């Protein structure tokens, strides 16, 4: 790339591409990952109640990308655990973060200068993980750009993508934290890196690999440092995401209720039954509306005086007849 050559960064790019991640960068990755697990609610209590569940969750945080990419590539998911050295190193970091006397390791690593250095080193490992996933997918699927992007994304951000499974290990179920529903910054930046490295690998991006590694790594480290220093939770891609969403996915705004829809002729809105409404509900009768029973009672009340008079007349006639008959008998 001409810009990199003009800035005399070609040697730096080659030096970065030739670096090995073990042991220093891998150690930083394990420390930051286990610290991220510890800072979640309820994990400290879990570490005292069930150390094995806490250890297993820590291993998923450390090796989640390799496990997920292995599953997607139809490889044994426990293959990342076959490297005993890395597993022992991650287990040692886990023990020191949770059970170190006087909480020494976590207290030192949580300080701002140390956290900046460790987080920056972890972002360097992200570049190698994404690139490794793209290279792994290109061996079996040479012309499949989508598969390369998916495997690179899974290997670089697998710990976040399998977060729901990791939560189940701790006895927690929070489906609303799914990364596909609301992506975090690491998941977004990993997806961007997977797309860029896949395009470069298939020669759609006219850029050399070590130059792209340098640009992507510097971008990640600078952004991560700025997020930690400022304490901001806003994604640096928020403006771009907002423009893309409003342009492509917002659709036409409608003031109609989500529970109404147009009928087949497109003129009259028809209510949609969502299971909460009932068409057979009885309306409470107002006191002004007469009912059948009240009408009968009123008619009986009106007719009662006339009925009383008729009954009196009948009783008077029966008495007169009885008196006449008695008189006839006596005569």
Secondary structure, 3 states (H helix, E strand, C coil): CHHHHHCCCHHHHHHHHCCCCCCHHHHHHHHHHHHHHHCCCCHHHHHHHCHHHHHHHHHHHHHHHHHHHHHHCCCCCCHHHHCHHHHHHHHHHHHHHHHCHHHHHHHHHCCHHHHHHHHHHHHHHHHHHHHHHHHHHHHHCCCCHHHHHHHHHHHHHHHHHCHHHHHHHCCCCCHHHCCCCCCCHHHHHHHHHHHHHHHHHCCCCCCCHHHHHHHHHHHHHHHHHHHHHHCCCCCCCHHHHHHHHHHHHCCCCCCCCCCEEECCCCCCEEECCCCCCCCCCCCCCCCCCCCHHHHHHHHHHHHHHHHHHHHHHHHHHHHHHHHHHHHHHHC
